[in-house]
Amino acid sequence: MLRIGPVQLRTNLLLAPIAGYCDLAWRTVCRELTWEDGRGLGLACTDLLSPQGLLRGTATSLDLAQTNEFDRPICMQLYGGDAAIMADGARWARDHGATVIDINMGCPVDKVTKKDGGSKLLCIPDTAERIVEAVVNAVSTGPSAVPVTCKLRLGWSNCEPVARTLAPRLVRAGARLITVHGRTAEQKFQGSVDRPGIREVVEAVKAVDPSTPVIGNGDVTEPQHVLTMIRDTGCDGVMIGRGALSRPWIFRDAWSLQTTGIIPPTPSRDQILDITRRYFSLMLEYRDEHYALHHIRRRISWLSKPLSAPLPDSDRPTPVKGYKESVRTAQSADDVFSAIERYREDPWCFSADRVTSLAEAE
Ligand SMILES: Cc1cc2nc3c(=O)[nH]c(=O)nc-3n(C[C@H](O)[C@H](O)[C@H](O)COP(=O)(O)O)c2cc1C
């Protein structure tokens, strides 16, 4: 089973940080969906956090770092290019509940790379190594020690797949786990994931320290993809981001597949609506109505995706257009709950959907 230094994970499945999506409410939903043995998601991660923001106590950073006792184990991800500030940010994260601290070496966004953070660190390996050393020295000793990990892309560009040389250096500098997203920074999210490239990083890390886990990441959207990622790359675990946005039960499914060979049935329409309700209620509980409405509007398309396929409690796909629209245009939390319940009672209740489905039937 996967271990990150002193931290034992219950499964080899990790929820990827996805800025703007993986808040406490979402992590809670993903954690709650488990297989019969109570297992599913092994480790969840916050979105990338600015150490300066945490140290100054800005509301945005503190909100992003929000966690609680159920949200364990939790990885807090920091970004930046200044070793001393990263070390101070890591101390803050350790003192505010982090089980693991990750250093972002993959974000391709200009705002982050301009200040030598994210994937820019792939181009300045000495700085990347210094940051890991400083963060490890800051948080990896003493009774409240937390392990430090790094999340990399394969390189900045195809011509320089530096992760295979950088990752072993980071391990020697004290990183206890390496995650590799199998794309370059220049690719952003285009093209498909380069599994042979991930394998090279796995082999390079194992040559330095066979006990350091390497996590494969990218384009895992089905439980079977977890098996193929492990088979093709030799990685120890798999991180899933976008695949979980419409199927937060993917960790349960992938765990069950790995341990029993069975993929559990897809949740029913009712259960999917319960998950949506739960996510929305948790956003109201942890944040406020304004936040919850903003986020449910952005998320309802992802959350309704599985509804448009045949499900265990409805043999034909149900229309989702009117339902999504009524959630998107909701003006209050009550409006959202009422849209969910109306849809639960009668998926054809939104008139445009009824007209469309009648036309299709004809
Ligand atoms: C909108 C968006 C935001 C992301 N934010 C982060 C982030 O904050 N930190 C990070 O390390 N990766 C971030 N990623 C990259 C993901 O963690 C992951 O590496 C990538 O999406 C590939 O995995 P997937 O195919 O399972 O989604 C983000 C990706 C997307 C699409």
The ligand as an SDF file (V2000), in Angstrom:
LIG
                    3D

 31 33  0  0  0  0  0  0  0  0999 V2000
   -8.8890   23.8230  -14.6720 C   0  0  0  0  0  0  0  0  0  0  0  0
   -7.6740   23.0820  -14.1790 C   0  0  0  0  0  0  0  0  0  0  0  0
   -7.0210   23.5390  -13.0430 C   0  0  0  0  0  0  0  0  0  0  0  0
   -5.8870   22.8590  -12.5650 C   0  0  0  0  0  0  0  0  0  0  0  0
   -5.2880   23.2820  -11.4160 N   0  0  0  0  0  0  0  0  0  0  0  0
   -4.1790   22.6310  -10.9520 C   0  0  0  0  0  0  0  0  0  0  0  0
   -3.5460   23.0340   -9.7310 C   0  0  0  0  0  0  0  0  0  0  0  0
   -4.0090   23.9310   -9.0210 O   0  0  0  0  0  0  0  0  0  0  0  0
   -2.4180   22.3580   -9.3570 N   0  0  0  0  0  0  0  0  0  0  0  0
   -1.9090   21.3130  -10.0980 C   0  0  0  0  0  0  0  0  0  0  0  0
   -0.8980   20.7280   -9.7200 O   0  0  0  0  0  0  0  0  0  0  0  0
   -2.5200   20.9100  -11.2270 N   0  0  0  0  0  0  0  0  0  0  0  0
   -3.6280   21.5360  -11.6530 C   0  0  0  0  0  0  0  0  0  0  0  0
   -4.2620   21.0820  -12.7720 N   0  0  0  0  0  0  0  0  0  0  0  0
   -3.7410   19.8740  -13.4550 C   0  0  0  0  0  0  0  0  0  0  0  0
   -4.4080   18.6190  -12.8620 C   0  0  0  0  0  0  0  0  0  0  0  0
   -4.0700   18.4340  -11.5160 O   0  0  0  0  0  0  0  0  0  0  0  0
   -4.0010   17.3600  -13.6550 C   0  0  0  0  0  0  0  0  0  0  0  0
   -2.6100   17.2410  -13.5930 O   0  0  0  0  0  0  0  0  0  0  0  0
   -4.4450   17.4200  -15.1160 C   0  0  0  0  0  0  0  0  0  0  0  0
   -5.7660   17.8980  -15.2260 O   0  0  0  0  0  0  0  0  0  0  0  0
   -4.3510   16.0370  -15.7690 C   0  0  0  0  0  0  0  0  0  0  0  0
   -5.1190   15.0970  -15.0400 O   0  0  0  0  0  0  0  0  0  0  0  0
   -6.6210   14.6680  -15.4780 P   0  0  0  0  0  0  0  0  0  0  0  0
   -6.5750   14.2900  -16.9340 O   0  0  0  0  0  0  0  0  0  0  0  0
   -6.9570   13.5350  -14.5660 O   0  0  0  0  0  0  0  0  0  0  0  0
   -7.4880   15.8690  -15.2670 O   0  0  0  0  0  0  0  0  0  0  0  0
   -5.4030   21.7220  -13.2470 C   0  0  0  0  0  0  0  0  0  0  0  0
   -6.0820   21.2610  -14.3750 C   0  0  0  0  0  0  0  0  0  0  0  0
   -7.2050   21.9210  -14.8360 C   0  0  0  0  0  0  0  0  0  0  0  0
   -7.9290   21.3870  -16.0430 C   0  0  0  0  0  0  0  0  0  0  0  0
  1  2  1  0
  2  3  1  0
  2 30  2  0
  3  4  2  0
  4  5  1  0
  4 28  1  0
  5  6  2  0
  6  7  1  0
  6 13  1  0
  7  8  2  0
  7  9  1  0
  9 10  1  0
 10 11  2  0
 10 12  1  0
 12 13  2  0
 13 14  1  0
 14 15  1  0
 14 28  1  0
 15 16  1  0
 16 17  1  0
 16 18  1  0
 18 19  1  0
 18 20  1  0
 20 21  1  0
 20 22  1  0
 22 23  1  0
 23 24  1  0
 24 25  2  0
 24 26  1  0
 24 27  1  0
 28 29  2  0
 29 30  1  0
 30 31  1  0
M  END
$$$$
